[in-house]
Amino acid sequence: MAAVTAPTVRAGLPGLLRRRALAKLALLALAAAVIVPVVTARWASGSWPDALTVDLSEPLGRASDWIIDNRDSHPLFLYFLGHVSNAVVLCVRAVYLVLLAAGWAGVTAAAALVAWRVAGVRLALGTALAFLACGLLGMWVPTMQTLALMAVAVLASVVLGALLGLAAGLSDRTYRALRPVLDTMQVLPAFAYLLPVVLVFGIGVPAAVLATVVYAAPPMARLTALGLRGADPGVLEAVASLGATARQRLVTARLPLARKELLLGLNQTIMMALSMAVIASVIGAGGLGDRVYQALASVDVGAALAAGIPIVLLAVVLDRVTGAAGRRLGGDGPEISGRRSALLWGGSAVLAVAVAVAVRLAGRPEWPEAWTVNIAEPVNRAVDWMTAHLYSGVPYLGGTADWAGHFTTWVLDPLRSGLQGLPWWSVLFIVATLAWLIGTWRTALTAVLAMAATGVLGVWEPSLDTLSQVLAAVAVTLVLGFATGIAAARSDRVERLLRPVLDVFQTMPQFVYLIPVVALFGVGRAPAVAAALVYALPAVVRITAQGLRQVDPAALEAARSLGATGAQQLRQVQLPLARPALLLAVNQGVVLVLAVVIIGGLVGGGALGYDVVFGLAQGDLATGLVAGVAIVCLGLVLDRVTQPTERRAKKGA
Amino acid sequence: MNAVTATDTATGKATSAAAGTPVFSVEGLWKVFGPKADRVPADPELTALAPAELRSRTGCTAAVRDVSFDVRKGEVFVVMGLSGSGKSTLVRCLTRLIEPTSGRIAIDGEDVLGMDKARLRELRRHRASMVFQHFGLLPHRSVLDNVAYGLEIQGVGRSERRSRAREVVAKVGLEGMERRRPGQLSGGQQQRVGLARALAVDPEVLLFDEPFSALDPLIRRDMQEEVVRLHREEGRTMVFITHDLNEALKLGDRIALMRDGRVVQLGTPEEIVGSPADDYVREFVREVPREQVMTVRTAMRAPATAEEAGRGPAVAPDVTVSEAIEAVARTGTPARVVDDGRCLGVVDSDALLGVVAGTHPGVAPKPVAALPAQAPGKEADAEAGGEAV
């Protein structure tokens, strides 16, 4: 990825900066000249030296055993964690029972009416259709399970996030303490959160809910804090000048002024909760994610698709409805009378209850068996046909499996062996150089320490394996993403065509991407890379296109008036001016790719992701935990290495 | 002409109330931003430093340096200066939106800096309300609710505050827009909402912080006239911050001209234009059309002969030079300055020209230069030119 960014970096750098970059390089070279001979003299091996490794599996294994032994007797579990666990189970159970009691018709009616009130008729219709489709695919019960789990997790995330955000929004010190933590939590792959909660709560619904809460609360906290801090100081001053108390200032000015951010936070929290609720199937979440997980385990693409479609529908509906609600409440439309709105809400509630009761009286609250369509079989037939005809031997083109094989042989393998063949200290120096050139010495230090930590933990080789997959995926993502982004920025038609596609792709949970790649490429490292590519591409395209389009039109006009050709405009004006956006695109691309490459452990991606899955499946928590920590470290490295000095708002999904 | 009338009424009121306590009394006020700001006003060595030197020595910036003035009841007190002169900081210090570093502020004789939180809130809620340059409206509330906001935080009931807000909305000319949101209004309309919000709490003093700087010139003129009208109708005390000299001259009964945190001159518009205190002020007022600011009182001289004191058009002493020029030009004779039937002096075309050209010696009440020979005027139309304003 360095090769891709280097030209833009250089083009955008004024002389002073370039000299500073040279100074940094010289300093690093000097450090290398001193350290390398010492290091090679002591530990001569090319791979991470055993002497520097700390074996954590034994203490971790003991800790895990201790927790399992004491879960029913130790006061910490009896009086605190046990209650948390029970409360979570109770809540999820209660919501699930309510959903079942409402029946398919009641739930669909209620969802559609809510969508109608907050987002309009069209989305209400879409919501109803989406729920009916879930039933049609025979996935009504798992959908309700996922919904129940999500409802509890989202509620907890929103409360937790809003409280943290409130604290960080009102107190500078809390903000300074919380921000780096939240920033970091947002770049970590979902898989990294699974092991610690399993260690404490064991596999099951409480662990799944808590992992989801931990994963989904940061955006709410972040955006609440941002919204409260970003309130127009002029308005706050005016409010103070009229003699408002601190509480009045918060309730009448700061919170309403932050409503856009609050709603965006809610939207992101819901999307991340859905994403995690699906992934958490590997720690016992049940529901739709579990169906996909089971199906993928037996490479039953049809069954995976039948469960995957409801996930996508749910994601799209939730995203559109909350997004539309945000736009509506955040808009400048005329005042809506409170009484009328209350009447309509009341009417909607009554209608939903009426539908639920009517269907219950009619005696069919469950989704009728006869109305389900089994798509698994035809899909599997299609996949079989594809396996037979498209996997390999297509004249001239080869075949999907051939492509995957070539990619593995010609790109992934050399990259992996190249990385693993590099002396370990040189990897550290490369990381330091990249991070320092793009960021500050602090980011460089964090990156180097995190990279070294993977070695200390004894997972140097699998970390580099994961890294090689990430690098390959990021390189392809950036080439495709920048090219598409430039096309979308330069042509309105391309942008119009791309927008709906990007919208849908950006809302889908990571897990779902595994289904089509398994259908196309089978299992292995190449499909994991492909899934990562598809997942990260939309964000990269979007950020690139936006960055290019937001380039100062006056500068562009000036270039045009001087007779610059289209290519000259792009190379000399747009790309240099859009450099921050491009760097952000790289950063986002890397973070998103890592998240999916790790999940790729479920479809044969191997490396760290596989260690986590293996640890969970075998009950070998020590291995899983070490891999989880290594994932965290790798996430830190990749984020810090590509971190532009100023961070922007992030994609939530 | 509005300005002239407003000035007249205000001056009248100001003089009648001059004996009472000033509304705001500011004495030796300092506001220093930066580390350990407290030491700056206390240290005579530091206070003597120029701003740049002070910053390099202490890292502090003195936004307001040793400012003293009184705001009299019923007057429009203008604080004028370029950006960075400290005027906006000064007005925020009055209600402690910015906490002053040292000095004394009193409102109706009551110490502001000694107020506790509740008392200060009371001050902000009932006695002084402010209109801001960037309006500071709440975007999620309707116009009516914005105007009623001040009353709402005072705890006034919904229906009462809404009916009071409705009156004020009508007063600033926004009828029919009560239910719109600020985002749907033009800049001028938004500032009317800001003005209405400040008026709705019926404060003793209105503080304006460059309220019209963000508006188009035409709308700005409308709004200035609106303020003049409000002042004429209600006689409310106003403190008006501006960087626009013409606005200051148009609205102000008295003007404090600030530079680098200090008040370099404080006086009536006529004093500022007629006798600038230093080169900075002189440079500042150079372009001002003097004949529209200076009054005949400053341009007149003692009548040379009894005949001169008895003839010619009569003008009041507060009439501007440009109006006197009209009278003199129409009759061709020097005009008499008459106050209460008593002739105070005369103004002839040379003296008037001197004012326009800026060669007139200034505020001195008696003419000093050698009297030019007066050609006796022709037939004077005393009736036509003698309308006293």
Interface residues (C-beta under 8 A of the other chain):
Chain A: D232 G234 V235 E237 A238 V239 A240 S241 L242 G243 A244 T245 Q248 T252 A253 P256 L257 R259 D332 G333 P334 E335
Chain B: T95 L97 L120 R121 E122 L123 R124 R125 H126 S129 M130 F132 Q133 H134 F135 G136 L137 L138 P139 H140 R141 S142 D145 Y149 G150 E152 I153 Q154 R179 R180 R181 G183 Q184 G194 R197 V201
